[in-house]
């Protein structure tokens, strides 16, 4: 039986969401690999594999080259004007998701604002919101933290700003629905500008930057990562070497990217690192507010900083957390993380919980079916 999020648990509450890579499958891959962890049946992720071989510079160069080519580059090269059917389906789901949030916000008595925290590097939420506004069917603000005109700079304090519609003679005013888009792990559309972060959705610019990273990925190594019959011991036994000069050139360009490292969940650049921790503080602040709701979809809680923060926030007795589990294996893993907390509900449906089922069966603003 599918478990729906009850409307009474989310209406007129402080709405917060955490969206992970599971929402963007079809446009971007997740960090999951087929390669097994030695001595187990559990597959590696890029995080676990990079952690295991952290002391081997050649292997780290290959692993992170794969990360750039297969995860970051698709986000940087994404062209919304040239969609495949699979990509269009992903964007349609994001639109439905945003429409549900707006339906809830329009019925709020106070604080018509929701926060979407996403660890994804893509700009799919921004692209979808832009199209929704251009089509004229929705009136809302998507606040990505940017301020300015010709050059837009990221400022965390921008998330605390609100827009109101006011009558011509100041006889009435109403808050415009606002969705804050907060990206702790960075974005393919961010650029370091001195001690600041510039936001630019210019496709030519993002494509050029990612093309300048001289990756060292080898076809045989990529085959290993996608082979479910091999384990990390097979990699260790293979002679995968990368020229030290090529490695040095790769790391020089890689470290300029505004993307969190999937091993220690940190940035190379201090300016991006600072925003990461500011984003976590913002999440902590929101979850500690009275009558808050936190809905998590497509996220594995591999980021230990986010996991620890959420656990600390669960001391708030009025906080309700819904964690959507893709399958039974993920549910079992998350039960180990959250089983002592009464205000956490692990959500499962029949079959895999993908974005379609999330929108259709778990999180929607339609009337609940009668028995």
N, C-alpha and C positions, 0 to 999 in steps of 0.2 A: 504494500500500500504506500502510495506517495505521501510524503510529509510536507504539507504546505506551511509556509510562515503565516501565522494568523494575523489578519489585518489589525486586530486590536493591539498587537504587540508592536506595530510600526507606525500607526496613524498618530499624528501630533507628537512625535518623539524627535529627539535629536538624531537624525539619520546619518550613519557613517557606513562606508563600504570599503572593502579591501579586495581589489581585483588583481588576480595574478595571470600568468601566461596561459592558463587553461581557457581564458575567455578569447584569446586571439589565435587559437589554433585554426589553421586554414590560411592565415596570413603570415604568422610567425610560428616557428617550432617552440616547444618547451625545452628545458634543459635536460630532459630525460634521454638516456642512451639505451641501446640494446645490450651492450657489453655488460657481463655479469661481474659482481664483486667476488673476488676469489674465495672459494670455499662455501659459497651461498648460492641461492637461486635469485637473489635480489639484484636487479639491474643497477648499474651506476647512473648517476647524474653527472653533469659537468662539474658540479660542486665537489662531489665525493671523489671523482677521478682526479681532479686537480689537487685536492687536499692530499691524496695518497702519493702523488708524484711531485710534490712541491719542491723537493730538493734536486730534481732532475731538470736542468735548464732546457735541454732539447725537447723533452716530452712536454714541459710546460709551454714552450713555444708552439708546439704542434696543437696542444689542447686549446690554447687561447686563439690560435689561428682558426681552428674549427669554430670557436665561439664567435669570432668576428664574421666569418664567412656565412655561417648557417643561422645565427641568431641576430646579430646586430645589423648586418648588411641588409637583410630583408626589411627591417624597420626603416633604415636610412634611405633605401631605394623605393619605398612604397609610393606608387603613383595612383591616387584615387580616381584619376580619369581613365585608367586602364585596368578594370577589374575583371578577374575571372569569375565564373559562377561561384566557386568556393569562397573567394574573397568577398563577393557581394553578400553571400549568406552570413558571413561573420559580421559585416557592417550592419546588415539588417537586424541582427541580434543586438548589437550595441544600440541601435536606434530604439528598439523596443524597450531595452533596459532603461535608457534615458527617459523615454516617454512614461514609463511606470513611475520613475522618481518624480517627474513633473506632475503627474496626476496626484501623487501623494502630497507634494508641496503645495499645490493649488488648494488643497483641502485643509492645510494647516491653519490654525488660528494665529500662531505666533512663529516667528523665525522661519520664514520660507526659504530655508537653505539646507543643502545636503553636502556632505564631503565624500568625494571618491579618492581614496588613496590607491594608487596602482604601482606595482613594481615593474610594469611593462615599460619598455623603451619606446614603443610605437606611439604615434599620435592619433590612433583610431578614434578615441573619444572626442578629441578636438575636431577631427575631420567630420565626424558624424554630427556633432553639435553645429558646426558651421553650415552644413547642408540643411539641417532642420530649420535653422534660423533663416537661411536664404529662401527656403520654400514658403516662408511666411505662415506656417501652421502653428508655430510655437513662439512664445515671447518669453525668453529667459536669458540669463547671463551664465556663460561658462567662464569661470575665472581660473586661468592657469597660473596665476601669480604674477603675470606680466604687467608692467606699467610703462608708459611712454607711447610714442607715435611712430616715428621713422625707425627708431631702434627701441625695441621692447626689452626691458631688463626684469629679471626675476627678483621679486621681493616678497619674503614670507609674510610681511605685515599686510600685503595686499589681500590676503585671504580673509581678513577681518573687515573688509569694506563691503558696504551694501548699497544697492541702488533702489530708489523709490520713485514711483510715478506719482506726480502731484497735480491736482486740479489747477485749471488756469487761474483761479482766484484763491488758491490755497485753502479751499474748503474741504479737501480730502486728500489723502495720500495712501498708497498701497505699495508694499514691498514687491519688487520684481523677483520671481523665483530665481534662485542662484545655486549653481552647482560648482563647488570648488574642486579643481583637479590638481591633486598633489602627488608628485612622482619622486618618492624617496630614492629609488635606484637610478635616477637620471633619465635622460631623454635623448633620442637621436637628433632632436631639434634644439639642443642647447649648445652654446658656444662660450668658452671662457673669454671674458673681456676685462683684462686687468684683474681686479679683485671682485668682479661681478660676473653674473651669468646672463648672457643674451639669449632670448627666445626668438627663433626664426623658423617658420615652416616652409622655407624656400627649398623645394626639392632639388634644384640644381646644386645648391650649396651643400646639402646633406649628402648627396650622392658623390660629389667631388671629394669631400673629406674622407668618406669611408673607402673610396677607391685609392686613396693615397697611403693606406695602411698596407705595407708589403708583407702579406701573410706567407706562411711557410708550410701550409697544409699539404700532406702527401696523400695520394689516392689510396695507398695500401693502409695507411693509418686510419683514414676515414672509413674504410671497409671494416677494420677491426671494431671501431666504435659502433657500427651498425650490425655486428654479428652476435646474435643471441647465444651462439654456441661457444663463444670465447669469453675469457675472463681477463682481469687485469694482469694475471700471472703470464698470460700469453704476450701481452705488451711488454712486460718486464723482460721476457726472454728474447724478444725481437730487438734487432739493432736499428732503432729509429734515431738517427742522428741528424742534427741540423747545424750547418756552418755557423760558427759563433758570430761572425760579422753579420750574417743574415738575421740571426736572433737579435742582435743589438739594434739593427735598423727597425725590426718589427716592434720591439718594446718601446723604442723612442716614439713612434707614431701611436702605438696602442695607448700609451699612458696619457696622450692628449685627449682621448675620448671621454665624454661626460657620462661614463657608464660604470656602475659599481662592479668591483671584482667579485666573481662568484665563489671565491675561496674564503676570504675573511670578511666579505660584505663591506668592503671599504673602497673609497676612491683613491686614485693616485694624486689628484689635484686637491689642495686644501680647500679651495673655494667650493668645489662640489661636495667634499666631505662635510663642510660646515652646513650646507643645505640639507644633507642627509640627516644630520642630527637635529636640525631645526624641524624637519618634517616629522621625525619621531616624537619630538616634544609636542608638536601640534596634534599628533594622533593621541598621545597620552592625555593631553588637555581635553580633547573631545570626549574620550572614553570615560573620563572622570566626572563629566557633567551629569546632573540628575536626568533621569529618564532618557538615557541614550540607548541606541540600537546599533549594533555592529554586525554587518552581514559580510561574510567572507566567501568568495567564489574563485575557483581556479588557482588557489594558492596553497602550497604545501607546508608552509611555516618552516622552510629550510633556513630562513634568515633568523638567527638566534636572537638578534637585537629586537626584532619585531615580536617574536614569540615571548621573550621575557617581558616586554612592555605590556603585551596583552594580558599575560598572567597577572602582572601587578595590578592592572586596571580592574581585574575581576573582583577585587575587594569592594568595588562600588556596588552596593546591593541593588541599585536601580538600573544597572547595566544589563542588557540582554544581548548575548552573542549567538549568532547562527553561523555555524561553519559547514559549508556545503562539501560533501565528500564525493569525489568522482566515482569511487567504487568501494567494495567492501575492504580491500586491502588498505586503502587510504584511511577509511574509517577506523580500522583497527589501530593504525599508527597514531591517529589523532586522539583516539580514546586514551592511549598511553600518555598523551600530553595534557589532556583536559579532564580526565575522569574524576578528579576531586572537586570540580567546580559545578555547582548546581545551576548557575546562570549561563551555562553553555549548552546549546543544543546542536548535536551533530545531525545534519540533514542528509538523508538518502532517499533515492527514488528507485523504482524498478529499472534495472539496467544501469548503464553509465550515465552519470549526471553531467551532460554537456550543456552548452549555452542555450540550446533550444529548450531542453527540459527545465533548466533554471528559470527561463522566462515563462514557460508554459505551466509548470507545475509547482514551482517553489516561490518565486517572487513575481507577483503580478497584482494589479489593482482591480481585477475583475471580481465580481461577487463570488463568494465561495459556493461551491455546489451544495445543494441540499441533499440530505440522506434519503 
